[in-house]
Amino acid sequence: DGQDNQTHDYTQLMQTLPEGVQCHTFGYGPDHTAALLVRLAEQGNGGTFTYIDEEDAVGHAFAITLGGLFTCMAQQVRVNIEFSEGYTITHAHSRYKYEPEQLPSNMITFDLHDLNGD
């Protein structure tokens, strides 16, 4: 139901996911902890969070998520951004994984995981 009633180290848990395995989360109704579910999905190798507001929407939500798994156009995508000499990246705000210890630098690499065709 998205309500955390026990204390867990979810960051450590998400790091144990095998490469290529994603964690998709679903929040049911208005009484779930969306921030936790979003964080789990983001840390879950490019997974997604879907809010389901009513019982009739469950099937559609699962269909969209599963459909995304079957329309994969590219896997394990990495994007390298490099700035010209004299420019430095000091921090990045991204939902995609990157190595903060590579900053400051004039280049940053983001792991986008899978790209879907839809």
Kinemage of the C-alpha trace (Angstrom):
@kinemage 1
@onewidth
@group {chain A} dominant
@subgroup {mainchain}
@vectorlist {calphas} color= white
{ca asp a 1} P 0.000 0.000 0.000
{ca gly a 2} L 3.055 2.271 -0.021
{ca gln a 3} L 3.005 2.940 3.714
{ca asp a 4} L 6.273 2.102 5.388
{ca asn a 5} L 5.451 0.742 8.844
{ca gln a 6} L 8.941 -0.653 9.451
{ca thr a 7} L 12.349 0.935 9.106
{ca his a 8} L 14.357 -0.435 6.191
{ca asp a 9} L 17.461 0.672 4.337
{ca tyr a 10} L 15.873 0.708 0.889
{ca thr a 11} L 18.922 2.295 -0.724
{ca gln a 12} L 21.017 -0.715 0.246
{ca leu a 13} L 18.251 -3.071 -0.901
{ca met a 14} L 17.979 -1.383 -4.310
{ca gln a 15} L 21.743 -1.702 -4.791
{ca thr a 16} L 21.372 -5.488 -4.618
{ca leu a 17} L 19.160 -5.598 -7.727
{ca pro a 18} L 20.916 -7.482 -10.508
{ca glu a 19} L 21.894 -5.452 -13.572
{ca gly a 20} L 18.963 -5.258 -15.971
{ca val a 21} L 16.297 -5.837 -13.289
{ca gln a 22} L 14.030 -2.857 -12.686
{ca cys a 23} L 11.794 -2.024 -9.728
{ca his a 24} L 8.431 -0.465 -10.662
{ca thr a 25} L 6.238 0.829 -7.834
{ca phe a 26} L 2.502 1.503 -7.592
{ca gly a 27} L 0.738 3.769 -5.104
{ca tyr a 28} L -2.908 2.926 -4.438
{ca gly a 29} L -5.338 5.670 -3.423
{ca pro a 30} L -4.497 8.937 -1.675
{ca asp a 31} L -3.035 7.325 1.459
{ca his a 32} L 0.351 6.061 0.243
{ca thr a 33} L 3.850 7.467 0.713
{ca ala a 34} L 4.555 8.703 -2.811
{ca ala a 35} L 8.022 10.067 -1.994
{ca leu a 36} L 9.180 6.633 -0.827
{ca leu a 37} L 7.725 4.847 -3.860
{ca val a 38} L 9.241 7.377 -6.277
{ca arg a 39} L 12.640 7.001 -4.594
{ca leu a 40} L 12.448 3.190 -4.793
{ca ala a 41} L 11.578 3.332 -8.486
{ca glu a 42} L 14.380 5.812 -9.243
{ca gln a 43} L 16.918 3.680 -7.377
{ca gly a 44} L 15.501 0.542 -8.995
{ca asn a 45} L 17.545 0.616 -12.206
{ca gly a 46} L 15.286 3.023 -14.056
{ca gly a 47} L 11.933 1.784 -12.768
{ca thr a 48} L 8.781 3.900 -12.709
{ca phe a 49} L 6.219 5.014 -10.137
{ca thr a 50} L 2.524 4.939 -11.040
{ca tyr a 51} L -0.280 6.451 -8.981
{ca ile a 52} L -3.520 4.437 -9.076
{ca asp a 53} L -6.448 6.483 -7.816
{ca glu a 54} L -9.235 3.906 -8.152
{ca glu a 55} L -9.675 0.155 -8.427
{ca asp a 56} L -10.778 0.312 -12.074
{ca ala a 57} L -7.413 1.851 -13.048
{ca val a 58} L -5.256 -1.056 -11.798
{ca gly a 59} L -5.395 -3.063 -15.039
{ca his a 60} L -4.543 -0.053 -17.190
{ca ala a 61} L -1.628 0.937 -14.928
{ca phe a 62} L -0.123 -2.542 -15.104
{ca ala a 63} L -0.705 -2.710 -18.871
{ca ile a 64} L 1.175 0.558 -19.415
{ca thr a 65} L 4.092 -0.576 -17.243
{ca leu a 66} L 4.295 -4.023 -18.827
{ca gly a 67} L 3.903 -2.520 -22.300
{ca gly a 68} L 6.915 -0.335 -21.620
{ca leu a 69} L 8.968 -3.426 -20.870
{ca phe a 70} L 8.108 -4.901 -24.264
{ca thr a 71} L 8.804 -1.759 -26.311
{ca cys a 72} L 12.425 -1.395 -25.287
{ca met a 73} L 14.455 0.236 -28.070
{ca ala a 74} L 17.845 0.314 -26.337
{ca gln a 75} L 19.288 -1.136 -23.146
{ca gln a 76} L 21.917 0.114 -20.710
{ca val a 77} L 22.086 3.552 -22.337
{ca arg a 78} L 24.729 5.961 -21.077
{ca val a 79} L 24.843 9.637 -21.977
{ca asn a 80} L 28.115 11.545 -21.723
{ca ile a 81} L 27.946 15.332 -21.636
{ca glu a 82} L 31.198 17.216 -22.050
{ca phe a 83} L 31.528 20.991 -21.872
{ca ser a 84} L 34.145 23.102 -23.604
{ca glu a 85} L 37.397 24.035 -21.912
{ca gly a 86} L 36.810 26.594 -19.179
{ca tyr a 87} L 33.364 25.332 -18.115
{ca thr a 88} L 32.912 23.152 -15.036
{ca ile a 89} L 29.962 21.122 -13.770
{ca thr a 90} L 29.834 21.431 -9.984
{ca his a 91} L 26.575 19.566 -9.267
{ca ala a 92} L 23.733 17.891 -11.142
{ca his a 93} L 20.023 17.538 -10.472
{ca ser a 94} L 18.873 14.365 -12.188
{ca arg a 95} L 16.599 11.399 -11.644
{ca tyr a 96} L 19.182 9.328 -13.509
{ca lys a 97} L 22.185 7.791 -11.799
{ca tyr a 98} L 25.571 9.437 -12.049
{ca glu a 99} L 28.718 9.300 -9.973
{ca pro a 100} L 28.867 12.472 -7.839
{ca glu a 101} L 32.540 11.855 -7.110
{ca gln a 102} L 33.287 12.644 -10.765
{ca leu a 103} L 32.403 16.304 -10.041
{ca pro a 104} L 33.623 18.998 -10.357
{ca ser a 105} L 34.553 18.294 -13.933
{ca asn a 106} L 33.793 19.449 -17.455
{ca met a 107} L 32.143 16.068 -18.183
{ca ile a 108} L 29.359 14.003 -16.602
{ca thr a 109} L 27.900 10.584 -17.459
{ca phe a 110} L 24.289 9.567 -16.799
{ca asp a 111} L 23.006 5.976 -16.819
{ca leu a 112} L 19.571 6.054 -18.487
{ca his a 113} L 19.123 2.262 -18.428
{ca asp a 114} L 16.441 1.300 -20.967
{ca leu a 115} L 14.801 3.547 -23.570
{ca asn a 116} L 11.265 2.645 -24.542
{ca gly a 117} L 9.766 3.236 -27.959
{ca asp a 118} L 6.590 4.866 -26.692
